[in-house]
Amino acid sequence: MHASLVLNKWGLCTKGVVKIKKTTVISFFLFVIVFYCATALGETITTYGGSFSPKNVGYQTFLEEHPGVSLIWPNEVYYSTSAFTTALLIREYNCDMFTWGTSQIDWPLLMDKGYCFDLSASKALKDTIGRMHPKIAELAIRNGNLYAIPSDVNFIYLQIEEDNWFEAGLSLDDVPKSFPDLLDFLDHWCDRMEDEFEPVFRIIGERDSYYTEYSYVTWLTRLLVDEAIMQMQYAGEALHFDSPELLVLLERCDTVGRRLYQLESSSGNLCLFDQAARGVWPTKSANIVYLPLNNIQPKLIKTLVMMWAIGSYTDKPDLCMELLEYVSSGVGNPYFPSDMFLFRDTQARVNPDYETELAYWTGEVNTVAEQLQEPNLNEDERTVLEETLIRYKGAVDNTEQNKWLMNPAQLMDYQASIDTLFFPVPNIFDESNSQGEIENLYNRFASRILTTEQFIRELNRIAQMIRLEGE
């Protein structure tokens, strides 16, 4: 474009002005093209917290349209909102975009302090947010402006291991419905183990070198404190731990946890419960163990939402905005269902490899079945083929079982449970933010270095520190 403008100017030569040679014009034109391409090819977007999956459909399209753009993500690590914002403020870390979880950093503070670029001008991004479940969409909006784009959802909950649960002779009616119910169930389970030894079942997890008589006490204490904090945040209460109810439950954690360790088989490998952060919804919500401290509190599922934002200091806001538009407007990674939890209009999705895998294993089954029809097979050959056929039929069954990333019933179950999702704000009691301090506190209580009253005082001391920091 610039070359044409110059040529037009040169084309207005008057008498007595010497014209530039054609070769010179061509050389200049080529220089402009090379300079423009070199600039585009050298364009980089610096991110914090990660990048986009290479399998994200929108990300692939963006790179195809911008072949010279690359994303880089240095390995700087910031453990708190203040550390991250300070790094941005003093330009220690110049990121164009960043991603954090809602329980890892204070997103409202980032938005209020002007660290997030206002995305409200993008119709595409506002349309994307409009398709999301309101409880998720509101996390990205502050004072009516759009500052972030939710990209991923993880659920943290306790659930029963259904097959093991039924094998133990339990039913869905036995699933605990509160934290006191969980302690009651565990007490009854201990009674059962006293009456008849249970060699194959255990409550949760795999044994490791750190497994001690305190392990179950620590696990139950962590569950209880996490639930208490979540319920206080939900109710809008100031953080405190001096309730008589909590003291009684903590003492029961100690008693029940020690009893479990004493009675449980050291060789048991079938777990009754499973707890982890998951990017998938359970097969059915009836398997979830909700843990309110009493019958008045609501049933809540701790939910972490990852969000992307554009840094307000970037010198590439338009390019970053375009990237966000591409990666958020359509299907994300077709092999993972995370984006399906974001949108109200999402549909059940089949595993993209399902048909290919089913065709392959079905073909293998047919091939071996034909080989078994050969009349001259000896006994050893026939045995090998029969064993192979069993394995291939098993692969077909496994492929059928994994047909869906999320089946229609599972999706309906999730959408009916949206109101149970709760998004905790960052606090030091979250182990990912405490750098081991809280875990050490739990262990001191579980090993009886601290009494229940001393443990509660420590919890209240930390809660007061959090309140003072927020003032």
C-alpha positions as MATLAB code, in Angstrom:
seq = 'MHASLVLNKWGLCTKGVVKIKKTTVISFFLFVIVFYCATALGETITTYGGSFSPKNVGYQTFLEEHPGVSLIWPNEVYYSTSAFTTALLIREYNCDMFTWGTSQIDWPLLMDKGYCFDLSASKALKDTIGRMHPKIAELAIRNGNLYAIPSDVNFIYLQIEEDNWFEAGLSLDDVPKSFPDLLDFLDHWCDRMEDEFEPVFRIIGERDSYYTEYSYVTWLTRLLVDEAIMQMQYAGEALHFDSPELLVLLERCDTVGRRLYQLESSSGNLCLFDQAARGVWPTKSANIVYLPLNNIQPKLIKTLVMMWAIGSYTDKPDLCMELLEYVSSGVGNPYFPSDMFLFRDTQARVNPDYETELAYWTGEVNTVAEQLQEPNLNEDERTVLEETLIRYKGAVDNTEQNKWLMNPAQLMDYQASIDTLFFPVPNIFDESNSQGEIENLYNRFASRILTTEQFIRELNRIAQMIRLEGE';
ca = [
       0.000    0.000    0.000;
       2.786    2.396    0.898;
       4.614    1.567   -2.331;
       1.541    2.486   -4.386;
       1.250    5.826   -2.656;
       4.881    6.596   -3.377;
       4.529    5.501   -6.960;
       1.550    7.786   -7.362;
       3.593   10.679   -6.082;
       6.451    9.845   -8.401;
       4.018    9.489  -11.266;
       3.199   13.193  -10.919;
       6.626   14.223  -12.166;
       6.763   17.518  -13.971;
       9.018   18.615  -16.777;
      12.624   18.731  -15.716;
      12.269   16.146  -12.939;
      14.215   12.967  -13.501;
      12.070    9.793  -13.229;
      13.178    6.982  -10.976;
      14.227    3.837  -12.770;
      11.699    1.001  -12.924;
      14.129   -1.404  -11.255;
      14.470    0.983   -8.334;
      10.710    1.165   -7.903;
      10.436   -2.625   -7.964;
      13.260   -2.936   -5.437;
      11.562   -0.490   -3.102;
       8.230   -2.305   -3.492;
       9.884   -5.625   -2.628;
      11.565   -4.035    0.392;
       8.226   -2.865    1.713;
       6.732   -6.326    1.275;
       9.682   -8.030    2.978;
       9.618   -5.505    5.833;
       5.891   -6.009    6.361;
       6.210   -9.812    6.321;
       9.194   -9.770    8.645;
       7.215   -7.692   11.124;
       4.242  -10.044   10.946;
       6.401  -13.142   11.173;
       8.070  -11.799   14.296;
       4.797  -11.093   16.155;
       4.580  -12.817   19.534;
       1.913  -12.948   22.197;
       3.269  -13.475   25.707;
       0.943  -15.304   28.078;
       1.001  -16.109   31.767;
      -0.388  -19.335   33.153;
      -0.237  -21.391   29.986;
      -1.349  -21.413   26.391;
      -4.176  -22.814   24.309;
      -4.463  -26.457   23.412;
      -3.130  -27.244   19.920;
      -6.365  -29.204   19.456;
      -8.535  -26.157   20.108;
     -10.366  -25.637   16.822;
     -10.475  -21.851   17.119;
      -6.788  -21.660   18.031;
      -5.887  -23.715   14.953;
      -7.933  -21.384   12.740;
      -6.306  -18.307   14.268;
      -2.805  -19.664   13.577;
      -3.760  -20.543   10.016;
      -4.869  -16.956    9.416;
      -1.851  -15.559   11.281;
       1.009  -17.917   10.356;
       3.602  -15.471   11.650;
       2.160  -15.162   15.144;
       3.504  -17.288   17.975;
       2.621  -17.605   21.649;
       5.283  -17.763   24.334;
       4.766  -18.462   28.008;
       7.828  -17.977   30.250;
       8.010  -19.998   33.453;
       7.519  -17.213   35.988;
       5.375  -18.333   38.920;
       3.391  -15.986   41.179;
       1.649  -17.466   44.180;
      -0.720  -14.639   45.044;
      -2.740  -11.830   43.565;
      -0.457   -9.219   45.091;
       2.706  -10.825   43.705;
       1.216  -11.030   40.220;
      -0.181   -7.502   40.187;
       3.101   -6.091   41.529;
       4.983   -7.854   38.728;
       2.619   -6.285   36.196;
       2.774   -2.853   37.811;
       6.571   -2.585   37.829;
       6.753   -4.221   34.407;
       8.704   -7.155   35.806;
       6.427   -9.346   33.752;
       4.972   -7.929   30.537;
       2.296  -10.394   29.507;
      -0.195   -9.716   26.754;
      -2.657  -12.280   28.096;
      -3.009  -14.308   31.265;
      -5.085  -17.140   32.636;
      -5.924  -17.911   36.263;
      -8.445  -19.986   38.162;
     -11.191  -18.283   40.150;
      -9.929  -19.806   43.408;
      -6.306  -18.924   42.674;
      -6.448  -15.171   42.225;
      -8.718  -12.284   43.131;
     -10.339  -11.620   39.768;
     -12.599   -8.758   40.978;
      -9.487   -6.961   42.269;
      -7.698   -7.386   38.928;
     -10.731   -5.961   37.148;
     -11.264   -3.065   39.578;
      -7.589   -2.048   39.542;
      -7.445   -1.881   35.751;
      -5.195   -4.862   35.052;
      -7.681   -6.413   32.630;
      -8.384   -4.947   29.207;
     -12.077   -4.143   28.698;
     -13.475   -6.660   26.191;
     -16.933   -5.100   25.985;
     -16.312   -3.677   22.500;
     -16.169   -7.190   21.019;
     -19.597   -8.322   19.888;
     -18.252  -11.842   19.331;
     -17.004  -12.118   22.925;
     -20.208  -10.648   24.344;
     -22.199  -13.151   22.286;
     -20.019  -15.948   23.665;
     -20.611  -14.791   27.238;
     -24.329  -14.525   26.500;
     -24.440  -18.226   25.660;
     -22.867  -19.219   28.980;
     -24.673  -20.258   32.128;
     -25.294  -17.005   34.064;
     -23.493  -18.300   37.184;
     -20.345  -18.768   35.108;
     -20.733  -15.679   32.918;
     -21.023  -13.330   35.897;
     -17.514  -14.301   37.003;
     -16.133  -12.457   33.952;
     -18.220   -9.286   34.313;
     -17.601   -6.359   36.640;
     -19.749   -3.237   36.867;
     -21.408   -4.177   33.588;
     -18.141   -4.532   31.652;
     -16.626   -7.710   30.277;
     -13.037   -8.329   31.396;
     -12.392  -12.056   30.980;
     -13.516  -15.165   29.130;
     -14.163  -18.414   31.046;
     -12.401  -21.257   29.274;
     -12.447  -24.326   31.476;
     -14.384  -25.745   34.408;
     -13.166  -28.145   37.096;
     -15.287  -29.682   39.827;
     -13.964  -30.722   43.230;
     -16.232  -33.157   45.008;
     -16.376  -36.429   46.875;
     -18.246  -39.268   45.196;
     -18.858  -42.937   45.728;
     -17.088  -45.490   43.559;
     -20.324  -46.951   42.260;
     -19.171  -50.474   41.307;
     -17.287  -50.973   44.574;
     -20.137  -49.405   46.535;
     -22.685  -51.883   45.190;
     -20.254  -54.792   45.546;
     -20.013  -53.920   49.244;
     -23.758  -54.407   49.493;
     -24.510  -50.688   49.757;
     -27.214  -48.775   47.896;
     -27.693  -45.170   46.810;
     -29.814  -44.684   49.932;
     -26.620  -45.203   51.944;
     -24.805  -42.283   50.290;
     -24.141  -39.627   52.998;
     -26.034  -36.361   52.548;
     -24.038  -34.150   54.934;
     -20.770  -34.126   56.835;
     -22.376  -35.554   60.014;
     -23.921  -38.248   57.784;
     -20.460  -39.088   56.447;
     -19.114  -39.520   59.982;
     -22.139  -41.662   60.878;
     -21.580  -43.833   57.789;
     -17.899  -44.283   58.646;
     -18.764  -45.198   62.225;
     -21.260  -47.819   60.998;
     -18.648  -49.090   58.548;
     -16.241  -49.524   61.462;
     -18.946  -51.456   63.324;
     -19.278  -53.695   60.269;
     -15.522  -54.289   60.164;
     -15.533  -55.203   63.850;
     -18.302  -57.741   63.241;
     -16.713  -59.212   60.117;
     -13.275  -58.513   58.674;
     -13.364  -56.693   55.290;
     -10.232  -57.773   53.392;
     -10.860  -56.051   50.044;
     -12.469  -52.691   50.796;
     -10.952  -49.433   51.926;
     -12.470  -45.995   52.335;
     -10.393  -43.882   49.985;
      -7.140  -43.650   48.069;
      -4.042  -45.764   47.734;
      -1.629  -46.440   50.550;
       1.720  -44.714   50.262;
       4.833  -44.218   52.387;
       3.127  -41.344   54.236;
       0.108  -43.376   55.299;
      -0.140  -43.382   59.101;
      -2.723  -43.622   61.867;
      -3.251  -39.866   61.332;
      -4.035  -40.047   57.604;
      -7.807  -40.443   57.899;
      -7.977  -37.751   60.582;
      -6.146  -35.356   58.250;
      -8.430  -36.257   55.338;
     -11.621  -35.730   57.343;
     -10.326  -32.499   58.896;
      -9.461  -31.086   55.487;
     -12.917  -32.008   54.149;
     -14.590  -30.361   57.132;
     -12.605  -27.105   57.071;
     -12.978  -26.755   53.290;
     -16.735  -27.231   53.542;
     -17.024  -24.803   56.475;
     -15.151  -22.112   54.516;
     -17.244  -22.674   51.400;
     -20.487  -22.417   53.381;
     -19.325  -19.205   55.084;
     -18.377  -17.670   51.744;
     -21.721  -18.717   50.275;
     -23.562  -17.097   53.186;
     -21.431  -13.957   52.993;
     -20.153  -14.442   56.535;
     -16.800  -13.279   57.863;
     -14.387  -16.187   58.180;
     -14.484  -17.676   61.696;
     -14.109  -21.112   63.268;
     -15.322  -20.740   66.837;
     -18.706  -22.444   66.531;
     -19.620  -25.274   68.968;
     -20.839  -27.271   65.947;
     -17.388  -27.219   64.357;
     -15.672  -28.239   67.601;
     -17.899  -31.305   67.967;
     -17.340  -32.346   64.336;
     -13.561  -31.927   64.629;
     -13.482  -34.177   67.671;
     -15.489  -36.772   65.773;
     -12.997  -36.529   62.872;
     -10.253  -37.504   65.292;
     -12.188  -40.420   66.794;
     -13.562  -41.826   63.534;
     -10.329  -41.340   61.596;
      -8.257  -43.272   64.129;
     -10.846  -46.023   64.323;
     -10.787  -46.448   60.543;
      -7.013  -46.854   60.518;
      -7.133  -49.484   63.232;
      -9.833  -51.610   61.620;
      -9.190  -51.283   57.894;
      -7.392  -54.059   56.026;
      -3.864  -53.178   54.940;
      -4.439  -55.055   51.669;
      -7.803  -53.572   50.730;
      -7.806  -52.090   47.240;
     -11.466  -51.420   46.415;
     -12.202  -47.828   47.448;
     -15.684  -46.780   48.498;
     -15.041  -43.058   47.939;
     -13.083  -41.026   45.442;
     -12.090  -37.386   45.701;
     -10.285  -35.272   43.129;
     -10.509  -32.213   40.935;
     -12.216  -33.274   37.732;
     -12.860  -31.741   34.364;
     -15.823  -34.067   33.909;
     -19.200  -34.426   35.518;
     -19.992  -37.722   37.295;
     -22.007  -40.380   35.542;
     -24.908  -39.256   37.721;
     -25.169  -36.708   40.494;
     -26.673  -39.312   42.834;
     -23.082  -40.524   43.312;
     -21.931  -37.157   44.716;
     -21.426  -36.929   48.471;
     -22.549  -33.449   49.518;
     -21.072  -32.291   52.809;
     -23.028  -29.405   54.408;
     -22.390  -29.210   58.137;
     -26.095  -29.401   58.943;
     -29.495  -29.784   57.279;
     -29.981  -26.027   56.915;
     -26.934  -25.336   54.732;
     -27.233  -25.846   50.949;
     -25.601  -28.619   48.965;
     -22.602  -27.111   47.177;
     -19.981  -28.336   44.726;
     -16.689  -26.465   44.800;
     -16.065  -25.314   41.244;
     -12.956  -23.782   39.722;
     -13.281  -21.798   36.493;
     -10.212  -20.918   34.475;
     -10.494  -17.553   32.709;
      -8.457  -15.714   30.092;
      -7.923  -11.967   30.126;
      -5.921   -9.504   28.072;
      -3.436   -7.462   30.080;
      -4.220   -3.752   30.065;
      -0.543   -2.960   29.339;
      -0.373   -4.948   26.106;
       0.579   -3.218   22.873;
      -1.346   -5.869   20.886;
      -4.915   -5.574   22.176;
      -6.547   -6.103   18.777;
      -4.532   -9.232   18.006;
      -5.190  -10.659   21.464;
      -8.877   -9.835   21.153;
      -9.052  -11.648   17.834;
      -7.346  -14.680   19.368;
      -9.861  -14.784   22.225;
     -12.715  -14.473   19.744;
     -11.449  -17.470   17.803;
     -10.758  -19.779   20.750;
     -13.979  -19.023   22.621;
     -16.646  -18.813   19.929;
     -16.902  -22.444   18.894;
     -15.971  -25.922   20.038;
     -12.732  -25.895   21.984;
     -10.773  -29.134   22.198;
     -13.060  -31.740   20.602;
     -11.421  -34.463   22.723;
     -12.306  -32.854   26.064;
     -15.749  -31.797   27.294;
     -14.698  -28.749   29.335;
     -16.367  -26.198   27.039;
     -19.607  -28.185   27.277;
     -19.943  -27.089   30.910;
     -19.793  -23.421   29.939;
     -22.657  -23.059   27.486;
     -26.399  -23.345   27.929;
     -26.894  -24.381   24.293;
     -24.294  -27.130   24.257;
     -25.149  -30.571   22.899;
     -24.074  -34.043   23.970;
     -20.845  -34.898   22.157;
     -19.488  -38.160   20.806;
     -15.798  -38.951   21.116;
     -14.289  -37.785   17.785;
     -12.344  -41.061   17.492;
     -15.331  -43.290   18.244;
     -16.273  -44.327   14.706;
     -12.652  -44.856   13.633;
     -11.835  -46.954   16.691;
     -15.063  -48.947   16.453;
     -14.470  -49.706   12.783;
     -10.874  -50.772   13.502;
     -11.661  -53.143   16.356;
     -14.750  -54.538   14.609;
     -12.557  -55.278   11.591;
     -10.015  -57.034   13.823;
     -12.781  -59.157   15.360;
     -14.060  -60.145   11.903;
     -10.552  -60.969   10.681;
      -9.810  -63.266   13.622;
     -13.271  -64.843   13.367;
     -12.537  -65.679    9.722;
      -9.152  -67.141   10.655;
     -10.846  -69.400   13.157;
     -12.853  -70.907   10.300;
      -9.700  -72.327    8.743;
     -10.006  -76.139    8.822;
      -6.269  -76.861    9.175;
      -5.603  -74.963   12.422;
      -3.704  -76.891   15.064;
      -4.731  -76.740   18.704;
      -2.139  -74.099   19.707;
      -3.052  -71.810   16.814;
      -6.730  -72.106   17.615;
      -6.103  -71.309   21.284;
      -4.109  -68.185   20.410;
      -6.784  -66.995   18.001;
      -9.588  -67.615   20.500;
      -7.740  -65.611   23.167;
      -7.094  -62.837   20.648;
     -10.757  -62.763   19.699;
     -11.745  -62.320   23.337;
      -9.352  -59.374   23.649;
     -10.622  -57.743   20.458;
     -14.251  -58.147   21.490;
     -13.288  -56.527   24.798;
     -11.790  -53.611   22.847;
     -15.065  -53.244   20.935;
     -17.016  -53.187   24.215;
     -14.608  -50.642   25.693;
     -14.969  -48.437   22.623;
     -18.755  -48.570   22.948;
     -18.540  -47.666   26.637;
     -16.402  -44.633   25.800;
     -18.521  -43.465   22.892;
     -19.573  -40.248   24.572;
     -17.481  -37.424   25.928;
     -20.731  -36.554   27.677;
     -23.892  -38.461   26.978;
     -27.335  -36.804   26.829;
     -28.441  -38.022   30.270;
     -25.182  -36.871   31.844;
     -25.515  -33.449   30.231;
     -29.098  -33.066   31.451;
     -27.992  -34.086   34.932;
     -25.278  -31.413   34.912;
     -27.581  -28.690   33.657;
     -30.096  -29.562   36.375;
     -27.317  -29.213   38.983;
     -26.012  -25.772   37.971;
     -27.394  -24.169   41.130;
     -25.175  -26.404   43.288;
     -21.992  -24.977   41.752;
     -20.087  -22.585   43.991;
     -16.966  -20.644   43.070;
     -14.815  -19.991   46.156;
     -12.648  -16.891   46.287;
      -8.912  -17.325   46.948;
      -7.842  -17.904   50.529;
      -4.796  -19.292   52.268;
      -6.764  -22.345   53.414;
      -6.675  -23.550   49.827;
      -3.604  -25.767   49.790;
      -2.552  -24.494   46.371;
      -2.224  -21.027   47.935;
      -0.799  -21.937   51.338;
       2.569  -23.378   50.252;
       2.269  -26.192   52.808;
       1.329  -24.091   55.851;
      -2.240  -25.372   56.132;
      -1.306  -28.975   55.441;
       1.210  -28.750   58.274;
      -1.513  -27.359   60.548;
      -3.813  -30.277   59.712;
      -1.032  -32.752   60.424;
      -0.276  -31.165   63.806;
      -3.925  -31.536   64.768;
      -4.204  -35.079   63.408;
      -1.098  -36.180   65.342;
      -2.486  -34.538   68.520;
       0.314  -32.010   68.804;
      -2.559  -29.523   68.895;
      -5.759  -30.060   70.847;
      -9.071  -29.335   69.149;
      -9.319  -25.983   70.945;
      -5.740  -25.054   69.953;
      -6.419  -26.061   66.357;
      -9.512  -23.844   66.241;
      -7.538  -20.942   67.709;
      -4.957  -21.378   64.936;
      -7.705  -21.392   62.324;
      -9.154  -18.202   63.795;
      -5.716  -16.573   63.892;
      -5.253  -17.210   60.168;
      -8.805  -16.032   59.478;
      -8.077  -12.765   61.310;
      -4.916  -12.266   59.239;
      -6.997  -12.686   56.078;
      -9.553  -10.139   57.307;
      -6.845   -7.608   58.198;
      -5.193   -7.998   54.805;
      -8.535   -7.275   53.136;
      -9.097   -4.045   55.064;
];
